[in-house]
Every structure is written in structure tokens, then in C-alpha cells.
């Protein structure tokens, strides 16, 4: 797969923090824990984050929330609802 310009675009931690609504320290922690990908660039080794990894991180968060919602929903369902037989609780 070839990289497109948006795939390789680099963002400063402050830009990522603003996009995600978190602190710069949290962005650095996300890079350190490999939740998002970053590199050190330049002679001063400034941290930069790949824009694509921020998008992937947001996609991962959305998927985690989707799965959590499904889990909560399944915990609230009765066995007849899950199996499709018998009395259904709280029918709409």
C-alpha cells in the first residue's frame, strides 16, 4: 500500500491535543504507550505524530465504545430476547 500525503502528514503534540480535547502530556503518553504513532524529528528531536495514527486511534475508540454498548445491551437482555423465544421483557 502506498502512502498518500495525508497518511504521512505530521502533527505537533499541541495540534493533536487540541483535536482530541486532551493535554499535551496525554498525547505524549499515548505515543509512549504506542496508542498513536509518533517520531522525533530535527536536530532538537521534537516529537511529531502521524495524522493517520490519530485517525486510527479515534476509530479504535469508536469501536471500543461500540463493543461496550453491545456488551451493556446484552447484559440487559433476557434469555428469551437473546434466543428469540418466549416472553420479551420491555418490548418497544
DAPE-V603741 format. One record per pair of residues at least 4 apart in sequence whose C-alpha atoms are under 7 Angstrom apart, sorted by the first residue. I is the first residue (numbers start at 1). J is the second residue. Records with the same first field share a line. If there is no record, write none. Layout:
I=J / J
This chain:
3=7 / 8
4=8
5=9
7=51 / 52
8=50 / 51
9=50 / 51
10=48 / 49 / 50 / 51
11=15 / 16 / 48 / 49 / 50 / 51
12=16 / 47 / 48 / 49
13=17 / 24 / 27 / 48 / 49
14=18 / 24
15=19
16=20 / 27
17=21 / 22 / 23 / 24 / 27
18=22
22=26
23=27
24=28
25=29
26=30
27=31
28=32
29=33
30=34 / 35 / 36
31=35 / 36 / 37 / 38
35=57
36=53 / 54 / 57
37=49 / 50 / 53
38=47 / 48 / 49 / 50
39=47 / 48 / 49
40=45 / 46 / 47 / 48
41=45 / 46 / 47
42=46
50=54
51=55
52=56
53=57
54=58
55=59
56=60
57=61
58=62
59=63
60=64
61=65
62=66
63=67
64=68
65=69
66=70
67=71
68=72
69=73
70=74
71=75
72=76
73=77
77=81 / 82
78=82 / 89
79=83
80=84 / 85 / 86 / 87 / 88
81=85 / 88
